């Protein structure tokens, strides 16, 4: 996306069906509402962003002060469970945007997105629903990789009925097992089995799944790195955005990214390009993230194809607009008792916030709210070492706030 592109309509919404089986309930309604607001960061002057509620004015003022020009922001006031539901029931909004935008940029494709695109006579920058569904189901990954001639991890697909017994068998065979729900998001529906206690947790998780749900089981490999490659699959060709190194929590939830990846490996780009061109030829359009693991003994493997805007998409695109060469994305920083961007700016401090004259600093990505007391930030700079120093300094500041809250009886 650049200034030469036609005006775009950004609608970052997630259909409730995409969460699936209660395994995505931990994302919370506040996270889903935040999806629409952070889309502001991808927009440019002339675009429009539809949101659930107006973003914090202090955040928008800050973005303007650092040269991030964004599109017009409009709140959908209709009724319905999802943002697109509310848009479609808002006749005034639909009338206003009908035929104004050639391109609809959603968070992820799906039937609702196609319905909205038809209603406003726009082309949705997404794959068709059958291809999207194929990519979203993790049980399809090995066949896709095999068809592309790429290496795969030994994989067993089990039904809800057989998943626990299969995990127990593989645990005794391999000593550790990775289990993923066929449909999951945000690190939910993922279990690393290294003990009998982990098997008990898996049993509880499986109980939440619908009877038709499948599970993907693989030996748990030793991992020294988890790179992520990003592309925008355009109509003419895939556009490579970059490779960053992911930080994963102990529960295998996403924790952030470093760019450029400190673990360069030609095999990552080669495999990623292969999948990007396969997706293009299959008719895929829009953003996609490709997750890898690097195993010191077994090699480099693709472990997920994420057919949507990824959290790391934001700093990858913003670094070019800010003229930065490196970034660190940090998610889930605890911010007890702080609501809104003004309080966050005060806590971060003027000397840590991004400023064009320094070419470095912090840009908040997702702002804490009353029902979600965590912060996601992007830290930009000229080198990863500079970004790491800024990151360490920032986390010391927030660790102090969390400690004060715990001492006062709060939760960090």
ABEGO torsion letter per residue (X at the ends): XBAABBBBBBBBBBBAAAAEGGAAAAAEAAAAAAAAAAAAAABBBGBBBBBABBBBAAAAAAAAAAGBBBBBBBBBABBEABAAAAAAABAAAAAAABGABABBBBABBEAAAAAAAAAAGBBBBBBBAAAAAAAABAAAAAAAAAAAGBBBBBBBBBBAAAAAAAAAAAAAAAGBBBBBBABBBGGBGBBBBABAAAAAAAAAAAAABBAABBBBBBBBBBBABBBBBBBBBBAABBBBAEBBBBBBBAAGBBAEBBOBBABBBAAAAAAAAAAAAAAAAAGBBEBBBBBBBBBAAAEBBBABBBBBBBAAAAAAAAAAAAGBABBBBBBGBBBBGBBEAAAAAAAAEAAABBBAAAGBEBBBABBBBAABBBBBBBBBBABAAAAAAAAAAAAAAAAAAAAAAAAAGBBX
